[in-house]
Amino acid sequence: MKLNQRKRRMIEVFIVGSIFIFLFTLWLTVSVSALKVGGQEESNLNGTIDEVLIYDRALSPSEVKQHYSSNLQKYDTNEWVFQSNQSNLDEGRYTFFATVIDVLSSAFSTVTSNVIIDRSPPEIILETPLNGSGDSDGNVTFEYFVTDDANISNCSLFINGQLNQTDYSITRGTTQSFNEANLSISDYNWTIECTDPFNFVSSPQNRTFRVIQSFDFDGNSTDLTQVNISNITNFVLEDALYGKINYTEDIDLANVSDINLRANISFNRIEINASAIPNLNKSARITFYNLTFTNPMPLHDDASCDVCTEISYINSTFIFDVPAFSVYSSQETPTKDEEAAEGGAGGGGGGGAGAETTSEITSQEAILLPPEPLLIDIIPSTFNIDTTIGEREQIEITVTNTGTDRITLLIDQVALEDIVRFTETTLTLAPSESKTITVDLLVPEEAGVYTGKISFSADARSKFALIALNVESERGLFDISVDIPDQYKQIIQGDKVTSQITMIQAGLQQKVDVTLQYLIKDFNGDEFLRESETLAVFKQKSFRKTFQTSGLPTGDYVIGVELVYPEGIATASSQFTVIDAFSVVEDSTNDVNLVLIAAIVLFLVLVAGFLLVMHKYKKAFKRLEQKKRVNEIN
């Protein structure tokens, strides 16, 4: 009950801390000799007052409610106890402290304490093995992410519905793991069950994986833990010393048990037991390493392979395509003389057996020589710019005339029409002269990875400065980077390119589900690949991502990543180049020619030195013979 001194005719009645009714009296009197409530007969209270608190101000309803839920009692001369009950609190972690002020206005506060309100079980995210994936050796790491408002008491691994092991030392908010070794070939299902201190239990839906013996293969062999084994694109088996199988059709390993026993990659021999594993009897690209032939040809079951399609033979590496499987190998291609000897041994039938033939290259068949290159240098020739939507960037490009003639260049853009603004569109350079131009970039209003190039052209010949623009949203809560190792900066057509992707939370660090959009673009603005996946990120996550490049023409490309999260988009990219096998052959030939020239020079020097020594030796020997004859005469 609350007596309102200012409104002397009203009494506010509270029940369980909330206003219940207003009572109006004819008059309320206050006496200095004694406090009287309800001074007239018709206003007298019928009840017992067990506690009276006097304030020199009006109390709000919330303060009255606190009096109801709290209790301050004096139980000794100078000892007090205070209790407060709070209800209907939401789940979460709370801090609290108490402050005391005495009649002399002296104040003291307690230390800050914590209390957790938890009515929910822990939240668990199963990470690896992926659902429907595989394992190559039976040694499996089960990774999961668990979080809760309270600490985690324990987590347990269940395999095929049976408790496997329990961990009582759990760090919530980070990836945890169990390890299980020597699992036999079979299908498995697994899950994780976690319990918090309030005995709330959580267990997500089961995942499945299959153990398939394939640990004999290494190098770039497909990691079965990262794929759905029922539908594998570009499945690879490799022995890094001897060779590789790269399937060009999708492969299903859902019922395959032991690849080690039924597949063999050894020196100059690749074999698949197709009757035992019909799932692997599909078209593929075969690669042999470290061959010693000059000009190899493919063999199928030790006979000439008419269904094989040769791709290249570079640096002792032989590549050819096959439509199906048994045993493949290779041998030296017979010379024309060897073929004639084998074919001519059958006799003299046919009047033209010994005839000679000649051929000429007509004008239509003449090989067109490539045009002379444009004799300029562009520095820098590539730009990779990180920026924010709506910004304005500026770059400088220095162009040098490396020829002997004066040249006028036309400056233009490719795929950057709404982005690039030039201060000048032509550039005239004397021999050996350099000039620097400034280019303004108007950053698009939409986040993403943009590619294009700035061209410098004269007489139908062009050179380019390549531009990659990584545009992110204004509110950057994530940093992302894409790095391509040096060995993948330049690849042969059809080879894989591997990148290292790193994500770092720059803002509030809490677990967030993000979507990663992967793309491959050229500098004409054309997109050749786009795929996505969703990952959970807490603080930082780094991993390798490998991309297939089959079907990409030769040229320059970027791998781009767009990280999409609720508050925005972060972007990054890195450049790589695709070359054809003939470029590698040409480079190798040039290297061989240089080595050959050096060897010849060294040989001539050694011969000259030997002849000089022999000449001196002969002269000395001749003088010695003459001296000997003189001594005999004397």
Buried (B, 14 or more C-beta within 10 A) or exposed (E): BBBBEEEEEBBBEBEEBEEEEEBEBEEBEEEEEEEEBBBEEEBEEEEEEEEEEEEEEEBEEEEBBBBEEEEEEEEEEEEEEEEEEEEEEEEEEEEEEEEEEEEEEEEEEEEEEEEBBBEEBBBBBBBBBBBBBBBBBBEBBBBBBBBBBBEBBEBBBBBEEEEEEEBEEBEBBEBBEBEBEEBEEEEBBBBBBBBBEBEBEBBBEBBBBBBBBBBBBEBBBBBBBBBBBBEBEBBBBBBEEBBBBBBBEEBBBBEBBBBBEBBBBEBBBBBBBBEBBEBBBBEBBBBBBEBEBEEBBBBBEEEEBEEBEBBBBBEEBBBBBBEEBBBBBBBEBBEEEEEEEEEEEEEEEEEEEEEEEEEEEEEEEEEEEEEEEBBBEBEEEBBBBBBBBEEEBEBEBEBBBBBEEEBEBEBBBBBBEEBBBBEEEEBEBEEEEBBEBEBEBBBBEEBBBBBBBBBBBBEEEBBBBBBBBBBBBEEBBBBBBBBBEEEBEBBBBBBBBBBBBBBBBEEEBEBBEBEBBBBBBBBEBEEBBEEEEEBBBBEEBEEEBBBBBEEBEEEBBBBBBBBBBEEBBBBBBBBBEBBBBEBBBEEEEEEEEEEEEEEEEEEEEEEEEEEEEEEEEEEEEEEEEEEEEEEEEE
